Amino acid sequence: MPERGLVEISKSFFVDPDYREAMGRLGLTSIDAIFSFNAAKNLAKKNLARHRSRLQFALESSSAQSTTVFLKRYDGPPVLSQLRNWLAARSRRSCAGLEVAAATELAAAGIEVPRVISFGEQWGLLFERRSFIVTKEISDAEAIERKLPGCFNGSPTRENLKLRRNFIARLARFIERFHRTSYRHRDLYFSHIFCDHEGRFFLIDLARAFKPAVLNRRFQVKDLAQVYYSAPGRYFSKTDRLRFYMGYAGRSKLTPEDKAMIRRVIHKAGQMARHAKRHGGGVPFTD
């Protein structure tokens, strides 16, 4: 199912009417055109699977305004990966379709996510042949992995500490609201949490987001451990991390269940750190 508001302009090719003309200027009016399109910045990275590609390009409107968009393409995803996706979604969906569904449902629940402006999928007799999703860049926002608010810079002052605690409290509430939708991200690092100049948070990269039918607590712990792991140690103290959890759990005092949850989160973050070190990677929370 396409996101609400998208219209079908060719077979299984859907586009937001606001961007139909701009997409047409680039000849992006069919799935074939999408998969032959290469006039864009390639965002490939070392660990990207061969059936996936990511591009960044600009859409020019009739008023000469430019909009940056991101294109994800899935070409011949492995059958085993598709079966895992169907099991997670409890329905047969394409790789791009999973992300469209998550973005649509989360936006309806009030969670800020990138706007989907185009989507398409092609199927064989049973399995997906290929699919794609185009999303709009989040304006005036940046991943908190790359840029934290100015209050985290320089020596701590009374005012800076107050602003830092406010940021942590708002981040905790945002993650709690996301989890309240029953979704789990499975890649909830600081690199996938954006913050704009107004202090609003956004979630990106929803390709793995899903609602677990079983092991819900396990995936909740994993999400929280990824937040814990990616929060730089030079900015976030142990006390800050406890404040985050208290805000997330809505507690003024820890219960035995909270303490058990915190132990599980720290244990999982430790496992992630050991894995990163074995592969020569850095560990942000010990920085």
Beta strands, then each sheet from edge to edge (+ up, - down):
strand 1: 7-10
strand 2: 13-15
strand 3: 41-42
strand 4: 52-60
strand 5: 66-75
strand 6: 116-123
strand 7: 128-136
strand 8: 141-143
strand 9: 193-196
strand 10: 201-203
sheet 1: 1+ 2- 6+ 7- 5+ 4- 3+
sheet 2: 8+ 9- 10+
end
